[in-house]
Amino acid sequence: MFHWIYETFGNDLGFLRIFHYVTLRAMMAGLTAMFITFLYGKRMIYFLQSLKFKESVRNDGPESHAAKSGTPTMGGLIMIVSLSVSTLLWGNLSNLNIWLLLFSAIAFCLLGFGDDYMKSVKKIKGGMRARTKFIFTVLIALTVTSTFYYFTGKPNTVESKGIPFEITDLFIPFLKGPLITLGFMAIPFGIIVLIGSSHAVNLTDGLDGLASGTVVIATATMALLAYVSGTPVAANYLNVPYLPGAHEYSIFLAGLSGALLGFLWFNCHPAQVFMGDTGSLFLGSTLGLTAIMLKKEILLIILGGIFVAEALSVMLQVGSFKLRGKRIFKMAPLHHHFELLGWSEEKVVIRFWIVGIILAIISLSTLKIQ
């Protein structure tokens, strides 16, 4: 909205020029989302309690988690509201990819809400049927990736420092220039990225503040990468793909970072609210979609190393038990393994945050080391 005000009245009112700057709008988007969450988070938690949207803790989990049963869930609704308001206020709404990011976030949030509703209110064990949930996930991912590659992602050849590349090219961290062109395979590849990232974050959401803290680190890093990718001087200097309009994604991502920090206020140990699938699915899919838009799909494996490790721990545990009848970890996902080793919940969370920060620094170093 403020960017539209600048474009409409900026010539007559010079002081409105400040709304042209992406850096200012990104900072304001983050602060706006954060303060909305601070102001209305408590009321939203009471509202969720009144609707009996409460968490059911898994029976086979660590014994210390039994006390968490009954904690309000679906806290992702708090974040999606503050993110939406912040984006509409500070984003450049003529940028179609801002709308695509917002659509994807809301769609995955609603899918997660449906799953949480079945588990917490309908008391259906396991929530939505796995096949149904998978089909809806694929449909949303297909819609989003197809829209990006064929309409909003500028599929025609663009340039970065005079070197042409296609929007379907795949870039590898620490290597200059694209590795291969995915072509029509870009859509199924994008679907895999979206599904993988959304479910990996979902698996990480098992301790107070773990998912919200690690995601905010990754989101803030993505915001920096988006700003660089959409700024010609910076992109050319660092030899990264220049993507026109990509710097506007940093406003959306800054708003999401602010919403996460505000949510972490209530989600830190002992948590007053859980995000549920309502939050984790849209957070993971947003990371996946921004990685696709910024040509950082492979880099997401490094940046989201915590989420990758959590997902791999589950796959290895299940595979090992089916093939050998033995478990590799004391419990999966990985954070529960460390809990059963004797680490306190707070220690697991903070150490995972530290690893997330290290991975973010490594990811940012790829901007120059190539």
C-alpha positions in Angstrom: 0.0 0.0 0.0 2.7 2.5 0.9 4.6 1.7 -2.3 1.4 2.5 -4.2 1.0 5.7 -2.3 4.6 6.7 -3.4 3.9 5.8 -7.0 0.6 7.8 -7.0 1.6 10.9 -5.1 5.4 10.8 -4.9 5.9 13.4 -7.6 3.8 15.9 -5.7 4.9 15.0 -2.2 8.7 14.5 -2.2 8.8 13.1 1.4 7.0 10.0 0.1 10.2 9.0 -1.6 11.2 7.1 1.4 8.6 4.5 0.5 10.5 3.7 -2.7 13.4 2.2 -0.8 13.3 -1.5 -0.4 15.5 -1.5 2.7 13.2 0.8 4.6 10.0 -1.1 3.6 11.7 -4.4 4.5 12.6 -3.2 8.0 9.1 -1.7 8.5 7.5 -5.0 7.3 9.5 -6.9 9.9 8.6 -4.5 12.7 5.0 -4.4 11.6 4.5 -8.2 11.6 6.4 -8.5 14.9 4.3 -5.9 16.7 1.0 -7.2 15.3 2.0 -10.6 16.7 3.0 -9.1 20.1 -0.2 -7.1 20.4 -2.7 -9.8 19.3 -0.9 -13.0 20.0 -2.2 -13.4 23.5 -5.8 -12.8 22.4 -5.4 -15.3 19.6 -4.1 -17.9 22.1 -7.1 -17.4 24.3 -9.3 -17.7 21.2 -7.7 -20.9 20.2 -8.2 -22.2 23.7 -11.9 -21.3 23.6 -12.3 -23.3 20.4 -10.5 -26.3 22.0 -7.8 -26.3 19.4 -5.4 -28.1 21.7 -2.3 -30.2 21.0 -2.4 -34.0 21.6 1.2 -35.1 22.5 2.3 -38.4 20.9 2.2 -41.4 23.3 5.6 -42.7 22.3 7.4 -39.4 22.8 9.7 -38.5 25.7 7.9 -38.6 29.0 8.8 -34.9 29.7 6.4 -33.9 26.9 3.3 -35.3 28.6 2.9 -32.0 30.4 2.5 -30.2 27.0 -0.8 -32.0 26.3 -3.6 -29.4 26.0 -1.4 -26.5 24.9 -3.2 -24.5 22.2 -2.1 -25.4 18.7 -2.7 -23.8 15.2 -0.5 -20.9 16.2 0.4 -20.6 12.5 -2.8 -18.5 12.2 -1.1 -15.8 14.3 1.9 -15.7 11.9 -0.1 -15.8 8.6 -2.3 -12.9 9.7 0.6 -10.7 10.7 2.5 -11.7 7.6 -0.4 -10.9 5.3 -1.1 -7.5 6.8 2.6 -6.6 6.8 3.0 -7.6 3.1 -0.1 -5.8 2.0 1.1 -2.6 3.8 4.8 -2.6 2.7 5.1 -4.8 -0.4 5.1 -3.7 -4.0 1.8 -5.2 -5.0 2.5 -4.8 -8.7 5.1 -7.5 -8.3 3.2 -10.7 -9.1 5.6 -12.9 -7.3 4.7 -11.2 -4.0 1.1 -12.3 -4.6 2.4 -15.8 -5.5 4.3 -16.0 -2.2 1.3 -14.9 -0.3 -1.0 -17.3 -2.1 1.3 -20.2 -1.5 1.7 -19.4 2.2 -2.1 -19.1 2.7 -2.8 -22.3 0.7 -0.4 -24.4 2.7 -1.5 -22.8 5.9 -5.1 -23.8 5.2 -4.0 -27.3 4.4 -2.2 -27.5 7.7 -5.2 -26.0 9.5 -7.4 -28.8 8.0 -5.0 -31.4 9.3 -4.7 -29.8 12.8 -8.5 -29.4 13.0 -9.0 -33.1 12.4 -6.5 -34.0 15.0 -7.3 -31.6 17.8 -11.1 -31.1 17.4 -12.4 -34.1 15.5 -9.9 -36.3 17.5 -9.0 -38.3 14.3 -5.8 -40.1 15.1 -3.1 -38.9 12.6 -5.4 -36.2 11.3 -6.0 -35.9 7.6 -5.4 -39.1 5.6 -1.9 -39.2 4.3 -3.0 -39.8 0.7 -5.4 -36.8 0.8 -2.8 -34.6 2.4 -0.2 -35.6 -0.2 -2.6 -34.9 -3.1 -3.5 -31.5 -1.9 0.2 -30.7 -1.3 1.1 -31.8 -4.9 -1.8 -29.7 -6.3 -0.8 -26.6 -4.5 2.9 -27.1 -5.4 2.0 -27.8 -9.0 -0.1 -24.6 -9.2 2.6 -22.4 -7.6 5.6 -23.8 -9.6 3.7 -23.7 -13.0 2.6 -20.1 -12.4 6.2 -19.1 -11.6 7.9 -20.8 -14.5 5.3 -19.9 -17.1 3.9 -16.6 -16.0 5.5 -14.6 -13.2 9.1 -15.9 -13.3 10.1 -14.2 -16.5 10.8 -17.5 -18.4 12.6 -15.7 -21.2 16.4 -15.4 -21.1 17.6 -12.8 -18.7 21.1 -11.7 -18.1 23.6 -11.5 -15.2 26.9 -9.7 -16.0 26.3 -10.4 -19.7 26.0 -14.2 -19.3 22.6 -15.4 -20.4 20.7 -18.0 -18.3 17.2 -19.4 -18.3 14.8 -19.3 -15.4 14.8 -23.1 -15.4 18.6 -23.3 -15.0 20.0 -25.0 -11.9 22.8 -23.3 -9.9 25.2 -25.0 -7.6 26.7 -23.3 -4.5 30.4 -22.3 -4.9 30.2 -22.6 -8.7 29.9 -19.7 -11.1 27.1 -20.0 -13.6 24.4 -22.6 -14.1 25.2 -26.3 -14.0 22.3 -27.6 -16.2 19.1 -26.4 -17.7 16.1 -28.4 -16.2 13.7 -27.3 -19.0 10.3 -29.0 -18.6 11.7 -30.9 -15.6 11.8 -27.7 -13.6 8.2 -28.1 -12.5 8.5 -31.6 -11.1 11.8 -30.6 -9.5 10.1 -27.5 -8.0 7.3 -29.7 -6.6 9.8 -31.9 -4.9 11.6 -28.9 -3.4 8.3 -27.5 -2.1 7.0 -30.8 -0.7 10.4 -31.7 0.8 10.9 -28.3 2.5 7.4 -28.2 3.9 7.5 -31.6 5.4 11.1 -31.2 6.7 10.1 -28.1 8.7 7.0 -30.0 9.9 9.2 -32.8 11.3 11.4 -30.2 13.0 8.5 -28.7 14.9 8.7 -30.9 18.0 10.3 -28.8 20.7 9.4 -25.4 22.1 10.9 -22.7 19.8 12.9 -25.2 17.7 11.1 -24.7 14.3 10.3 -21.0 14.8 13.9 -20.2 15.8 15.6 -22.2 13.0 13.2 -21.0 10.4 13.7 -17.3 11.3 17.4 -17.8 10.8 16.9 -19.3 7.3 14.2 -16.7 6.4 16.4 -13.8 7.4 19.2 -15.2 5.3 16.9 -15.7 2.3 15.9 -12.0 2.7 19.5 -11.0 2.3 19.9 -13.2 -0.7 16.7 -11.8 -2.3 17.9 -8.3 -1.9 21.3 -9.1 -3.5 19.7 -11.0 -6.4 17.3 -8.2 -7.2 19.9 -5.4 -7.0 21.9 -5.2 -10.3 25.1 -3.7 -8.9 25.3 -6.2 -6.1 24.3 -9.2 -8.3 26.9 -8.3 -10.9 29.6 -7.7 -8.3 29.0 -11.0 -6.6 28.4 -12.9 -9.9 25.0 -14.2 -8.8 21.9 -14.4 -11.1 20.3 -11.0 -11.4 16.6 -11.5 -11.1 14.5 -8.3 -11.8 12.1 -7.6 -8.9 13.6 -10.2 -6.6 14.7 -7.6 -4.1 11.0 -7.1 -3.3 10.8 -10.7 -2.0 13.0 -9.4 0.9 10.0 -7.4 2.1 7.8 -10.5 2.3 10.6 -12.5 4.0 11.4 -9.7 6.4 7.7 -9.7 7.3 7.8 -13.4 7.9 11.0 -13.0 10.0 9.2 -10.5 12.2 6.1 -12.7 12.5 8.4 -15.6 13.6 10.2 -13.5 16.2 6.9 -12.3 17.5 5.6 -15.9 17.6 8.8 -17.1 19.3 7.9 -14.8 22.2 5.0 -17.1 23.0 6.5 -20.3 21.6 9.7 -20.4 23.6 10.0 -22.8 26.5 7.6 -23.4 28.1 5.4 -22.8 25.0 2.1 -21.0 25.4 1.1 -22.1 21.9 2.3 -24.5 19.2 2.3 -23.6 15.5 1.0 -27.0 14.4 0.9 -28.0 10.8 -0.9 -24.7 10.2 2.4 -23.0 10.7 5.1 -25.6 9.8 3.7 -26.4 6.3 3.5 -22.9 5.1 6.9 -22.0 6.7 8.6 -24.8 4.9 6.9 -24.3 1.6 7.8 -20.6 1.7 11.5 -21.4 2.1 11.2 -23.8 -0.8 9.4 -21.4 -3.0 11.8 -18.5 -2.4 14.7 -20.9 -3.1 13.1 -21.7 -6.4 12.5 -18.0 -7.2 16.1 -17.1 -6.3 17.7 -20.1 -8.0 19.0 -21.3 -4.7 17.3 -24.7 -4.6 20.6 -26.6 -3.9 21.8 -23.9 -1.5 18.6 -24.6 0.5 20.1 -28.0 1.4 22.9 -26.1 3.2 20.9 -23.3 4.6 18.2 -25.7 5.8 20.6 -28.3 7.0 18.8 -28.7 10.3 15.6 -29.5 8.5 17.4 -31.9 6.1 19.0 -33.7 9.1 15.6 -34.0 10.8 14.0 -35.5 7.7 16.9 -37.8 7.0 16.8 -39.1 10.6 13.2 -40.2 10.1 13.8 -41.8 6.8 16.9 -43.7 8.1 15.0 -44.8 11.2 12.1 -46.2 9.3 14.2 -47.8 6.6 16.6 -49.4 9.1 13.7 -50.8 11.2 11.9 -52.2 8.2 15.1 -53.7 6.7 17.0 -54.8 9.8 14.5 -54.7 12.6 16.8 -52.3 14.4 16.7 -48.6 15.1 19.6 -46.2 14.4 18.5 -43.4 16.7 16.9 -43.7 20.2 14.0 -41.8 18.6 13.3 -39.9 15.5 13.1 -37.1 14.5 16.7 -36.2 15.5 15.9 -33.7 18.3 14.2 -36.5 20.3 17.3 -38.6 20.0 19.3 -35.9 21.7 16.6 -35.5 24.4 16.9 -39.2 25.2 20.7 -38.9 25.4 20.0 -36.6 28.4 20.1 -33.2 26.8 17.5 -30.8 28.2 14.9 -29.4 25.8 16.4 -25.9 26.0 19.9 -27.2 25.3 18.8 -29.1 22.2 16.9 -26.0 20.9 19.7 -23.5 21.5 22.4 -25.8 20.0 20.2 -26.4 16.9 19.9 -22.6 16.6 23.7 -22.3 16.8 24.1 -24.8 14.0 21.5 -23.0 12.0 23.4 -19.7 12.3 26.6 -21.5 11.2 24.8 -22.9 8.2 23.5 -19.4 7.4 27.0 -18.0 7.5 28.2 -20.7 5.2 25.3 -20.0 2.8 26.1 -16.3 2.7 29.7 -17.1 2.0 28.7 -18.7 -1.3 27.9 -15.2 -2.6 31.6 -14.5 -2.8 33.3 -17.9 -2.9 32.7 -19.1 -6.4 
